């Protein structure tokens, strides 16, 4: 990665970065401006306060916007198509019913955590939550336990996948910015996610269920589902894990085979490329979740097309974040921060987590926290090994999940679905997110000792 010389004295660059971040926070939280516009104005502020020519600032921003849209945007779009096919085919219902149906009362929280994690692999948090809520209600009534006891584990599984595992927008964006290896990050992300979900899910859920006891409402009965056209459990799991297997396969081949001219290596590089792996998975899902589930060509086309409008906002936010990142890079702020961190002998992993935590608390957005924190970390990953760079991505991801509160849309979504007060939501959901974040950091730091 090329080192960019600072365009202004250090104090001026620090003022520029702080002014831009403060502006983004104020615009999102107080003015209620859409993060897309806030990130654009923040990017322009960085360059202008740093003393750059306005035309150069615009050129940096548009270059970063375009490269991010081309790289990360395509992955988010393909992931959304895959998730929509999974939901509309009944495949998600099949996973839920199979796993939950085989769990005893004591094992239900663990089963719900597993369901949340599996559903969370391809789906955005909000979509997964809407999909799982009727099931959480049903399981709570059937087991006669607090909604929190079975709901928190499912939320932990969903949230952990959102923060740690590609192809979710946060991890994919950080991987792109820091030039981390996607396969290695995916493998390490799963290693971090498993113990993190266990601690923040079934274990914390049992405790939270004693603090807040809520019976599942009877007003929302689970709809009768047509099980005749659903894909089987085996087919569903195989399809969901296909992109994961393809991307992990490439990472394994990179380790096992040293010869870059090897045919096997070249084939692995192609099919394990994130874009190709997700494209293959979407095409396979169109058959397993579409054709085999009884969809005709028009229904299949409509299902895939309907996946794109809901993610337009996410694509624009992530792309604007790419522009903001590029302005930070081109002004040399990353280089300055890297030199400061090295002189101060601060752990790169801890710094990445703290930056993400601060921005998450200020803006309420995990995506904005990931974009901004990983942008600031670009200069600090120079010289790190492949594994260490991936751990920086995961440290940012862990920080981006910290203490969801009233400025986070997810906070209100959980509050309303669970029928809780603000105080109850803080004691359950907000604390669960904090446990998830801190546990994730601990696991990342432990892996940092080993790698």
Secondary structure, 3 states (H helix, E strand, C coil): CCCCCCCCCHHHHHHHHHHHHHHHHHHHHCCCCCHHHHHHHHHHHHHHHCCCCHHHHHHHHHHHHHHHHHHHHHHHHHHHHHHHHHHHHCHHHHHHHHHHHCCCCCCHHHHHHHHHHHHHHHCCHHHHHHHHHHHHHHHHHHHCCCHHHHHHHHHHHHHHHHHHCCCCHHHHHHHHHHCCCHHHHHHHHHHHHHHHHHHHHHHHHHHHHHHCCCCCCCCCCCCCCCCCCCCCHHHHHHHHHHHHHHHHHHHHHHHHCCCCCCHHHHHHHHHCCHHHHHHHHHHHHHHHHHHCCCCCHHHHHHHHHHHHHCCHHHHHHHHHHHHHHHHHHHHCHHHHHHHHHHHHCCCHHHHHHHHHHHHHHHHCCHHHHHHHHHHHCHHHCCCCCHHHHHHHHHHHHHHCCCCCCCCCHHHHHHHHHHCCCHHHHHHHHHHHHHHHHHHHHHHHHHHHHHC
